[in-house]
Amino acid sequence: MAIIKPNNNTISAITALPAGVGGKVLQVVTATDGTVLSSSSTSYIDTGLSASITPSSSSNKVLVIVTTGTHGVDTPTTSGMKLKLVRNSTDLIEQSSWGSHPTINYIYGQGHCFNYLDSPSSTSSTTYKLQYKSNDGTNHVLENASTAVMTLLEVSA
């Protein structure tokens, strides 16, 4: 079989970005956690899901991708829980609260997947971790039995 060379270019010349153009993925780090946490804490606690990356340039970005699951029981008097992504000791984003229906009791089970493009401005080892809390002190479960995953991608500037 013959190799087709569009416009007489090699495959590497076609798929490579031009010099000086950012957006290349330079490294990928993945961490998993399969623990189940149950808490009624109204203060954020660590989930055990964390990953560290050392950017090669302070101008590069880190794309953080998180997938996890939660479940709990909500009533008209409870108000769910929140997730938060932290870089070292800096809060980055907080997932919206979910929970209480005004008139019924229900059990919820949700998968959560979110991403965040961070600019750590560092070439030191940088740790990202997931935290969670109960909004009102009722018990909620972070269900990682199906394995929560955090993936960090260093992206060139």
N, C-alpha and C positions, 0 to 999 in steps of 0.2 A: 504494500500500500504506500502510495506517495504521500509525503508530508506537504500540506498546503501552506504556502507562505504568503499571506495577504500583503499586497504591495511590496513583495519581495523582502519582507522583514522576518527576522527570526521570532520564535515564540517568546523568548525572554524580552525582546525589544517591544513586543506588543503588550505584554502583561506588566512590565515594570513601569513604575511612575517615573516621570522625568526627575532629574537631579534637582534638589532644592524644594520639591513639593512634599508637604507633610502628609500625614494620614496613614503611614505604614505601621502595621502592628509589629513591634519590636520584640516583645516577650509576652508570654501568657502564663499566669499562675492560677491554679484551681485548688480550692479547699472544699471539703465536705464535712457534714456533721449529721449524725443520725440519732442524736439524743432527743428525748421528749422532755420538755420543761413545763412545769405547771406552777403558776405564780399568781398571787393576788396583789403583788407589790405595785404601788402607784409611782414608784421611782424606777427609772430604767435599770435593767440588769443585763449583763452579758449573756448571750445565747450559747456561746461556744463556737459559733461560726465566725471564723476570721481568717484572713490571708495577708501575707506581706509581700511587698514588691520593692525593688530598688530601681527607680528610674535612672536611665543612662544620661539624661539631660534635664536640667531644671525647667526647661521650657516645654517638655513633653507632658502629655495628659495621660490620665489613667481612666479607662472605662471600667466601671464596676457593675457586674451583673449578678443579681441575687435571686434565687428561687427557693422558697420555703412554703410550709403549710401551717395553718392555724385551725383550731376549732375551740368551741366553747358553748356555753348555754347562756342565752340572754333573755331577760325578762323585761317588762316595762320599766323596771327600776335599775337596770344595769346598762352600761354604755360601752362595752367592747374594750379593745386594746389598740396599741400603736406599736409600730416598728420604727427603728431609727438606725441610720447608717452613720458610723463614726470613723474619722481618719485620725489615728493616734489618739489625741484627746479633743479633737475638733468635731463638733456635730455638723453633719453635712445635710442630710434630709430626713424628714419624718414622714412616714406613711400616714395617710389620713386615717382617722379613727373610723371604726365601723361598729355596729351593734344596735342596740335596743330598738325594738319596734314598739310604738306607743300603746298597743293593746294586746299583744300576744306574747307567749313564751316560745322560743324556738332554739334549735341547735344549729349552729353554723359551722361549716367546714369550708375553708377557702384555701386555694393555692395563691401564692403571691410571687410575682416576678416583677422586678423593677431594675432599672439601670440608672446610672449616674455618671456623668462625664466630669471628672475632677481635675483640677490643676494644682497638684501638690507643691509645685515650685521648689523641688528638692531633688537631690541625688542621694539622699540617705534612705535607709530601709524605712518603708512606710507601711503601717499596718491598718487595715480596714476591718471593722467588726460590726456585727449586727446586734442590736439590743432591742428589748421589748418591755412593755409595762401594761398593767391594767389601768384603764381610765378611772375606775371608781372603787377599786379594792376588792372586786369580786374575782373569783378564780377564772383564769383563761389559760389555755394550753398552746404552747408553740410546738407544733407537731412536726418533728423532723424525722420521724420513724421512716419516712419514705426518702430520706436523705436530702437535706438542704445543701445547696451548692452556691459557692461564691467564686466568680471568675474575674480576674483582674487582667486587663490588656493594656500594656503600655503602647501609646500611640504617638508617633513622632509629630513634632510641631510643624 
